[in-house]
Protein backbone atom coordinates (compact mmCIF):
# COMPACT_ATOMS: atom_id res chain seq x y z
CA UNK A 1 0.00 0.00 0.00
CA UNK A 2 1.36 3.41 -0.95
CA UNK A 3 0.71 6.44 1.30
CA UNK A 4 0.50 9.90 -0.12
CA UNK A 5 1.15 13.01 2.00
CA UNK A 6 -1.90 14.86 3.22
CA UNK A 7 -1.90 18.55 2.39
CA UNK A 8 -2.97 20.84 5.24
CA UNK A 9 -6.36 22.43 4.89
CA UNK A 10 -6.40 26.01 3.59
CA UNK A 11 -6.39 28.47 6.48
CA UNK A 12 -5.01 25.94 8.96
CA UNK A 13 -2.04 26.86 11.13
CA UNK A 14 0.16 24.41 9.23
CA UNK A 15 -0.84 25.92 5.87
CA UNK A 16 -0.17 29.44 7.14
CA UNK A 17 3.20 28.41 8.56
CA UNK A 18 4.21 26.95 5.19
CA UNK A 19 3.19 30.17 3.47
CA UNK A 20 5.21 32.28 5.94
CA UNK A 21 8.25 30.05 5.47
CA UNK A 22 7.90 30.32 1.67
CA UNK A 23 7.68 34.11 1.91
CA UNK A 24 10.66 34.32 4.27
CA UNK A 25 12.72 32.14 1.95
CA UNK A 26 11.97 34.46 -0.97
CA UNK A 27 13.19 37.61 0.85
CA UNK A 28 16.61 38.94 -0.12
CA UNK A 29 19.37 38.40 2.42
CA UNK A 30 19.82 42.18 2.80
CA UNK A 31 16.37 42.43 4.38
CA UNK A 32 17.69 40.54 7.41
CA UNK A 33 20.28 43.21 8.26
CA UNK A 34 18.06 46.30 8.18
CA UNK A 35 17.45 46.47 11.93
CA UNK A 36 21.13 46.39 12.98
CA UNK A 37 21.93 49.15 10.46
CA UNK A 38 19.19 51.33 11.97
CA UNK A 39 20.54 50.79 15.48
CA UNK A 40 24.07 51.63 14.38
CA UNK A 41 22.70 54.81 12.77
CA UNK A 42 21.05 55.85 16.04
CA UNK A 43 24.25 55.13 17.97
CA UNK A 44 26.32 57.09 15.44
CA UNK A 45 23.98 60.08 15.76
CA UNK A 46 24.30 59.92 19.55
CA UNK A 47 28.09 59.86 19.32
CA UNK A 48 28.04 62.80 16.91
CA UNK A 49 25.91 64.86 19.32
CA UNK A 50 28.29 64.04 22.17
CA UNK A 51 31.28 65.08 20.04
CA UNK A 52 29.66 68.41 19.19
CA UNK A 53 28.84 69.06 22.84
CA UNK A 54 32.38 68.14 23.93
CA UNK A 55 33.87 70.46 21.32
CA UNK A 56 31.75 73.34 22.67
CA UNK A 57 32.93 72.84 26.25
CA UNK A 58 35.61 75.20 27.54
CA UNK A 59 39.13 74.00 28.27
CA UNK A 60 39.94 73.06 31.85
CA UNK A 61 41.36 75.91 33.94
CA UNK A 62 44.10 74.05 35.83
CA UNK A 63 44.78 76.99 38.15
CA UNK A 64 41.11 77.16 39.18
CA UNK A 65 41.02 73.40 39.76
CA UNK A 66 44.06 73.65 42.03
CA UNK A 67 42.44 76.54 43.92
CA UNK A 68 39.27 74.52 44.51
CA UNK A 69 41.27 71.46 45.63
CA UNK A 70 43.12 73.58 48.17
CA UNK A 71 39.86 75.08 49.46
CA UNK A 72 38.41 71.58 49.87
CA UNK A 73 41.52 70.41 51.72
CA UNK A 74 41.34 73.42 54.09
CA UNK A 75 37.64 72.80 54.70
CA UNK A 76 36.66 76.20 53.28
CA UNK A 77 34.09 74.55 51.04
CA UNK A 78 32.18 71.33 51.54
CA UNK A 79 31.52 68.49 49.15
CA UNK A 80 28.35 66.40 49.13
CA UNK A 81 28.74 63.44 46.75
CA UNK A 82 25.02 62.56 46.95
CA UNK A 83 24.03 66.09 45.92
CA UNK A 84 26.51 65.95 43.04
CA UNK A 85 25.09 62.61 41.89
CA UNK A 86 21.55 64.04 41.96
CA UNK A 87 22.61 67.08 39.94
CA UNK A 88 24.39 64.90 37.35
CA UNK A 89 21.32 62.68 36.98
CA UNK A 90 19.02 65.68 36.64
CA UNK A 91 21.30 67.31 34.07
CA UNK A 92 21.42 64.15 31.96
CA UNK A 93 17.70 63.43 32.25
CA UNK A 94 18.02 60.45 34.56
CA UNK A 95 16.39 61.72 37.72
CA UNK A 96 13.99 64.12 39.34
ZANUPA-19239 format. One record per residue (C-alpha): x, y, z; residue in three letters. Coordinates in steps of 0.2 Angstrom, whole numbers, plus 2048, in hexadecimal, padded with zeros to 3 digits. Each point is the difference from the previous one (the first is absolute). Layout:
// ZANUPA-19239
<atom><X>X</X><Y>Y</Y><Z>Z</Z><aa>ALA</aa></atom>
...
// end
This chain:
// ZANUPA-19239
<atom><X>800</X><Y>800</Y><Z>800</Z><aa>UNK</aa></atom>
<atom><X>807</X><Y>811</Y><Z>7FB</Z><aa>UNK</aa></atom>
<atom><X>7FD</X><Y>80F</Y><Z>80C</Z><aa>UNK</aa></atom>
<atom><X>7FF</X><Y>812</Y><Z>7F8</Z><aa>UNK</aa></atom>
<atom><X>803</X><Y>80F</Y><Z>80B</Z><aa>UNK</aa></atom>
<atom><X>7F1</X><Y>809</Y><Z>806</Z><aa>UNK</aa></atom>
<atom><X>800</X><Y>813</Y><Z>7FC</Z><aa>UNK</aa></atom>
<atom><X>7FA</X><Y>80B</Y><Z>80E</Z><aa>UNK</aa></atom>
<atom><X>7EF</X><Y>808</Y><Z>7FE</Z><aa>UNK</aa></atom>
<atom><X>800</X><Y>812</Y><Z>7FA</Z><aa>UNK</aa></atom>
<atom><X>800</X><Y>80C</Y><Z>80E</Z><aa>UNK</aa></atom>
<atom><X>807</X><Y>7F4</Y><Z>80D</Z><aa>UNK</aa></atom>
<atom><X>80F</X><Y>804</Y><Z>80B</Z><aa>UNK</aa></atom>
<atom><X>80B</X><Y>7F4</Y><Z>7F6</Z><aa>UNK</aa></atom>
<atom><X>7FB</X><Y>808</Y><Z>7EF</Z><aa>UNK</aa></atom>
<atom><X>803</X><Y>811</Y><Z>807</Z><aa>UNK</aa></atom>
<atom><X>811</X><Y>7FB</Y><Z>807</Z><aa>UNK</aa></atom>
<atom><X>805</X><Y>7F9</Y><Z>7EF</Z><aa>UNK</aa></atom>
<atom><X>7FB</X><Y>810</Y><Z>7F7</Z><aa>UNK</aa></atom>
<atom><X>80A</X><Y>80A</Y><Z>80D</Z><aa>UNK</aa></atom>
<atom><X>80F</X><Y>7F5</Y><Z>7FD</Z><aa>UNK</aa></atom>
<atom><X>7FF</X><Y>802</Y><Z>7ED</Z><aa>UNK</aa></atom>
<atom><X>7FE</X><Y>813</Y><Z>802</Z><aa>UNK</aa></atom>
<atom><X>80F</X><Y>801</Y><Z>80B</Z><aa>UNK</aa></atom>
<atom><X>80B</X><Y>7F5</Y><Z>7F5</Z><aa>UNK</aa></atom>
<atom><X>7FC</X><Y>80B</Y><Z>7F1</Z><aa>UNK</aa></atom>
<atom><X>806</X><Y>810</Y><Z>809</Z><aa>UNK</aa></atom>
<atom><X>811</X><Y>807</Y><Z>7FB</Z><aa>UNK</aa></atom>
<atom><X>80E</X><Y>7FD</Y><Z>80D</Z><aa>UNK</aa></atom>
<atom><X>802</X><Y>813</Y><Z>802</Z><aa>UNK</aa></atom>
<atom><X>7EF</X><Y>801</Y><Z>808</Z><aa>UNK</aa></atom>
<atom><X>806</X><Y>7F7</Y><Z>80F</Z><aa>UNK</aa></atom>
<atom><X>80D</X><Y>80D</Y><Z>804</Z><aa>UNK</aa></atom>
<atom><X>7F5</X><Y>80F</Y><Z>800</Z><aa>UNK</aa></atom>
<atom><X>7FD</X><Y>801</Y><Z>813</Z><aa>UNK</aa></atom>
<atom><X>813</X><Y>800</Y><Z>805</Z><aa>UNK</aa></atom>
<atom><X>804</X><Y>80E</Y><Z>7F3</Z><aa>UNK</aa></atom>
<atom><X>7F2</X><Y>80B</Y><Z>808</Z><aa>UNK</aa></atom>
<atom><X>807</X><Y>7FD</Y><Z>811</Z><aa>UNK</aa></atom>
<atom><X>811</X><Y>804</Y><Z>7FB</Z><aa>UNK</aa></atom>
<atom><X>7F9</X><Y>810</Y><Z>7F8</Z><aa>UNK</aa></atom>
<atom><X>7F8</X><Y>805</Y><Z>810</Z><aa>UNK</aa></atom>
<atom><X>810</X><Y>7FD</Y><Z>80A</Z><aa>UNK</aa></atom>
<atom><X>80B</X><Y>809</Y><Z>7F3</Z><aa>UNK</aa></atom>
<atom><X>7F4</X><Y>80F</Y><Z>802</Z><aa>UNK</aa></atom>
<atom><X>801</X><Y>800</Y><Z>813</Z><aa>UNK</aa></atom>
<atom><X>813</X><Y>7FF</Y><Z>7FF</Z><aa>UNK</aa></atom>
<atom><X>800</X><Y>80F</Y><Z>7F4</Z><aa>UNK</aa></atom>
<atom><X>7F6</X><Y>80A</Y><Z>80C</Z><aa>UNK</aa></atom>
<atom><X>80B</X><Y>7FC</Y><Z>80E</Z><aa>UNK</aa></atom>
<atom><X>80F</X><Y>805</Y><Z>7F5</Z><aa>UNK</aa></atom>
<atom><X>7F8</X><Y>811</Y><Z>7FC</Z><aa>UNK</aa></atom>
<atom><X>7FC</X><Y>803</Y><Z>812</Z><aa>UNK</aa></atom>
<atom><X>812</X><Y>7FC</Y><Z>806</Z><aa>UNK</aa></atom>
<atom><X>807</X><Y>80B</Y><Z>7F3</Z><aa>UNK</aa></atom>
<atom><X>7F6</X><Y>80F</Y><Z>806</Z><aa>UNK</aa></atom>
<atom><X>806</X><Y>7FD</Y><Z>812</Z><aa>UNK</aa></atom>
<atom><X>80D</X><Y>80C</Y><Z>807</Z><aa>UNK</aa></atom>
<atom><X>812</X><Y>7FA</Y><Z>803</Z><aa>UNK</aa></atom>
<atom><X>804</X><Y>7FB</Y><Z>812</Z><aa>UNK</aa></atom>
<atom><X>807</X><Y>80F</Y><Z>80B</Z><aa>UNK</aa></atom>
<atom><X>80E</X><Y>7F6</Y><Z>809</Z><aa>UNK</aa></atom>
<atom><X>803</X><Y>80F</Y><Z>80C</Z><aa>UNK</aa></atom>
<atom><X>7EE</X><Y>801</Y><Z>805</Z><aa>UNK</aa></atom>
<atom><X>7FF</X><Y>7ED</Y><Z>803</Z><aa>UNK</aa></atom>
<atom><X>80F</X><Y>801</Y><Z>80B</Z><aa>UNK</aa></atom>
<atom><X>7F8</X><Y>80F</Y><Z>80A</Z><aa>UNK</aa></atom>
<atom><X>7F0</X><Y>7F6</Y><Z>803</Z><aa>UNK</aa></atom>
<atom><X>80A</X><Y>7F0</Y><Z>805</Z><aa>UNK</aa></atom>
<atom><X>80A</X><Y>80B</Y><Z>80D</Z><aa>UNK</aa></atom>
<atom><X>7EF</X><Y>807</Y><Z>806</Z><aa>UNK</aa></atom>
<atom><X>7F9</X><Y>7EF</Y><Z>802</Z><aa>UNK</aa></atom>
<atom><X>810</X><Y>7FA</Y><Z>80A</Z><aa>UNK</aa></atom>
<atom><X>7FF</X><Y>80F</Y><Z>80B</Z><aa>UNK</aa></atom>
<atom><X>7ED</X><Y>7FD</Y><Z>803</Z><aa>UNK</aa></atom>
<atom><X>7FB</X><Y>811</Y><Z>7F9</Z><aa>UNK</aa></atom>
<atom><X>7F3</X><Y>7F8</Y><Z>7F5</Z><aa>UNK</aa></atom>
<atom><X>7F7</X><Y>7F0</Y><Z>803</Z><aa>UNK</aa></atom>
<atom><X>7FD</X><Y>7F1</Y><Z>7F4</Z><aa>UNK</aa></atom>
<atom><X>7F0</X><Y>7F6</Y><Z>800</Z><aa>UNK</aa></atom>
<atom><X>802</X><Y>7F1</Y><Z>7F4</Z><aa>UNK</aa></atom>
<atom><X>7ED</X><Y>7FC</Y><Z>801</Z><aa>UNK</aa></atom>
<atom><X>7FB</X><Y>811</Y><Z>7FB</Z><aa>UNK</aa></atom>
<atom><X>80D</X><Y>800</Y><Z>7F1</Z><aa>UNK</aa></atom>
<atom><X>7F8</X><Y>7EF</Y><Z>7FA</Z><aa>UNK</aa></atom>
<atom><X>7EF</X><Y>807</Y><Z>801</Z><aa>UNK</aa></atom>
<atom><X>805</X><Y>80F</Y><Z>7F6</Z><aa>UNK</aa></atom>
<atom><X>809</X><Y>7F6</Y><Z>7F3</Z><aa>UNK</aa></atom>
<atom><X>7F1</X><Y>7F4</Y><Z>7FE</Z><aa>UNK</aa></atom>
<atom><X>7F4</X><Y>80F</Y><Z>7FE</Z><aa>UNK</aa></atom>
<atom><X>80C</X><Y>809</Y><Z>7F3</Z><aa>UNK</aa></atom>
<atom><X>800</X><Y>7F0</Y><Z>7F6</Z><aa>UNK</aa></atom>
<atom><X>7ED</X><Y>7FC</Y><Z>801</Z><aa>UNK</aa></atom>
<atom><X>802</X><Y>7F1</Y><Z>80C</Z><aa>UNK</aa></atom>
<atom><X>7F8</X><Y>807</Y><Z>810</Z><aa>UNK</aa></atom>
<atom><X>7F4</X><Y>80C</Y><Z>808</Z><aa>UNK</aa></atom>
// end
